[in-house]
Amino acid sequence: MTREAVDICGDEVVRGVRHRGFVVEGDGRPVPGALWTPPVSPVDPPGPVDAPAREGDLPLVLIGHGASGSKYQDYVRSLGRSLASDFGIAAAAIDGPVHGSRREDGGRDGRRAFLDFAALWSSDTAMTDRMVDDWRRTLDALLGLDGIGGPVGYWGLSMGTILGLPFVAAEPRVSVAVLGLMGATGPTSGRLRRDAAELSCPVLFLVQWSDELFPRDAAFELFDLLGTPDKTLHANPGSHGAVPDHELSSSARYLARHLR
């Protein structure tokens, strides 16, 4: 994919971190996303989007959001800004199927997006492959853009694992991942089991002890199936959506250690 496939829609600096919206064009399926890059000096304003990259300038983390959310939900935005400002790592998120800017309402009705995703997950066997392709097209488009050269990491929980684990298994450019809040269960459990065995990069896996959507026994089973010998599990008390803030910070440090 060429860099011309990226349509930049918005470029601003907020508290020192450069934020750009983008759309990856082509293939009949535009992919809407957001990109955060490290702090910009007041005397060194952002360069042009098509500035030549210096190979290896910036590592990149791809962030997969959960069902009912979007590329701009609070924890995604916070993680993207933290990776950029605290660790000097570029971060990008894209809207998942039937979420965010892929919806006519722009993703304002999270409950409807959740229900639509659940229906799609149960009925559309090609959904996972389309999302893997969307992530790969996004990665192709961003590598080499404005000094982004890799290495590459992935962060995604819940739906971010349902659709992200197959991407990590299929994409050799991803060298570290944070996954979790998901188990060896659900409509694509067979796919997740097979792809988990193919993972070879380091993985941090997060589990909520009282997860009401994906019980911990199923999560432990999926963790056990991960093919990589370099895997770590963190379990915390609480429900599916109660991941503590310190765990999100810890996962950012985990990615930074491997990418930097």
N, C-alpha and C positions, 0 to 999 in steps of 0.2 A: 504494500500500500504506500502511496506517495503522500508527502506532507500536504499536498494540495487538497487531499480528501478531508482535511480538518477545517471546518468553518468556525472561526472564533467569534463568539457572540458576547462581547462584554470583556473589559480588561480594566481592573481596578486594583489599587493597593489599599488594604485595610489593616491598620495597625502593623504596617511593615510587611505583611505577607501579600504576595501578588495572587489575585484570584482571577481566573478566566473561565467563563462558560464556553462550551464547545459542542459541536455536532459532528460526528464522524459520518460522512456522506457515503453514498454508494450502496450497491448490492440490494437496492430497493427497500432498505430498512435503515433510516437514519438513527444514529445512536446518540442521545443527548447526555452530556457529561459536564463535570466541573473539575478544574485543575487548580491546585494550590502549589506555589513554589516559594522557596525561601525568601527571607526578608530582603528588601531592596534598600540600599543606602540612599539618603536624600540627595547625595551628589552623584548617584549612579542610577538614573531612572531606568525603568524596564526597557529592554531592547526590543526591536521589532520581532514579531512572531516568527518570521522566516530567517532570523539570525542564524548563521551557521553554528552547528553544535560542536563542542569539543568532546570527543568520545570519553565517556565515563564521568562527565562533570557532575551530574546529579543522579543518584539512585531514584527509583520510582516505586511507590506502593500503590496498588490498585485496591480500592475499597468497595466491597459489596454490601449494600444495605439490606435490612430485613423486610419482611412482608409488612405492608401498610405504610412503609416509609418512602424515602426517595434519596437522591444524591445529596439533598440539602437537609436531611433530618439532623437534629441537633448533634448527636454523637458522631455522625459522619463528618460534619463540618468541623467539629472540635478536633477529631482525630487528624483530619487533613491539615488543619492549621498547626497542630502540635508537631506533626512530623516535619512540616516545613520550617517552623520557627525554632523548634528546640533541637532538631537533629539535622537540618539542612537536607531534607529529603523531599522530593516532589511527591505529591499524592493526587490521585485522580479517582473519581467515583462516576459511575453511570447509572441511569435509571434501569431497574429491572423490568421484566415483562409486566405489562398492565400497571405500571407505576409511574409516578412523577410526570414528566413532560410527555410521556408516551400516552397519557390519558387526555381526553378532551377537557376535563376539568383541571388539568395541570397537577393532579395528585392531591387536591384539597380534601377529598373524602377518603381518609385512610382505611376506614372500615370497609368501604366498597372495594377498594384496591385489594385488601386482604382476602375478601370473599372471592373476587374474580381470580386472584392468583391460585387460591385453593382449588377452584373449579378447573382452571387451566392445567395445574399440576396433575390432576386426576384424569384429564381427558386428552391432553396433547403430548404425545410421546416425543415429538420433535422439539419441544420447548427448551430442554436442556441443551441440545446441540446448537440451537439458534443463539442461546446466551453465551455458550462457549465461543462461538464464532464472533459475537459482538465484542467479547472481551479481547479476543485475538486481534480483531480489526482495530480496536482502540489502542492496544499495545503497539501495533505496527505504526499507527498514526502518531503516537506520542513520543516514541523513541526517536531521538534525533531532533525533536522540536525544542528550540531555544535552550540548548545545553543539557537536555535530558538524555543520558546515555546508559542507564542501568548501573548495577544489577537491579533486579525486579523482585518485589515481594507482593504478597496478597494478604488482605485482611477481610474476613467476612463471616458473620455469625448467622445462625438460623437460615433464612432464605439465602443469605450470603454464602452459606456452606452447601445448601441444596444445589445451588447453581455454580458455586465457586470451586468446590472440591473437584468436580469433573474438569473444570478449566485448568486448575493447577496440575491435575494428572496428565492433561493433554499438552501442556505448554512447558517445554524444557527451559524456557527463559526465566521462569519463576523459580527462584532459588531459596525461598523461605515463605512460610504461610502461617497465619493465625486463623483457626477454624473453631467451630463448636456450636453449642446450643442446638444440636441436631444429633440424631441417632440413626442406627441401621433400621429404618422404618419408613413408612409412607409410600406413596405411589411409585416412587423411583428408587426404592430401597435396593433392588437388584443392581441398578446402575451405580449407586453409591458404594455398595459393597465391592463391586469389581474395580471401580476407579480408586477406592481407598487403597487397595492392594498395590496399585501402580505408583502411589506417591513415593518419591525418593528424597525429597528435600526436607530440611528440618521443619517441624510443625509444633506449634503451641496450640493445645486444644482446651477450650473453656467449657465447663459444665456448671449448670445451676442445680443444686441438690434437690430442690422441690419443683423442678420444671414441670409445669402442667401440660405443655404441648408435646415435648419429647422427653419421656422419662429417663432418668439417669442410667438405668440398666441398658437401654438402647444406645445411649451416648457412649457408655463404657465399651459396648460391643463395637461401635464404629471406631472408637479410638484404638481398640485392640487390632482391628483390621488394617490400620494404616501400615503400609509397607515399609515406611522409613524406619531405620533403627534410631534415628535422632528425633524423638518425640517426647513431649512434656505435657502433662495434664494438670490443669488448675481447676479445682472444684470450690464453689462458694455457696453459702446458704442462700435460700431465696427462690423466687419464682423465675419464670422464663425471662421476664424483662427487667429483673433486678440485679443485673451485672454491676458490681460496685465500681465506682469511678477509679479506684486504685488499680483495678484489673485492666481497665482500658489503658491507663498510663503504663502499666507493666508490659502490656502487649506491644505498645509503641516502642518501648526500650528494647524489647526482644527483637523486633524487626530491625531496629537501628544497629544493634550489636552485629547482626548477620550481614547487613547491607553496607555498613560503614567499616 
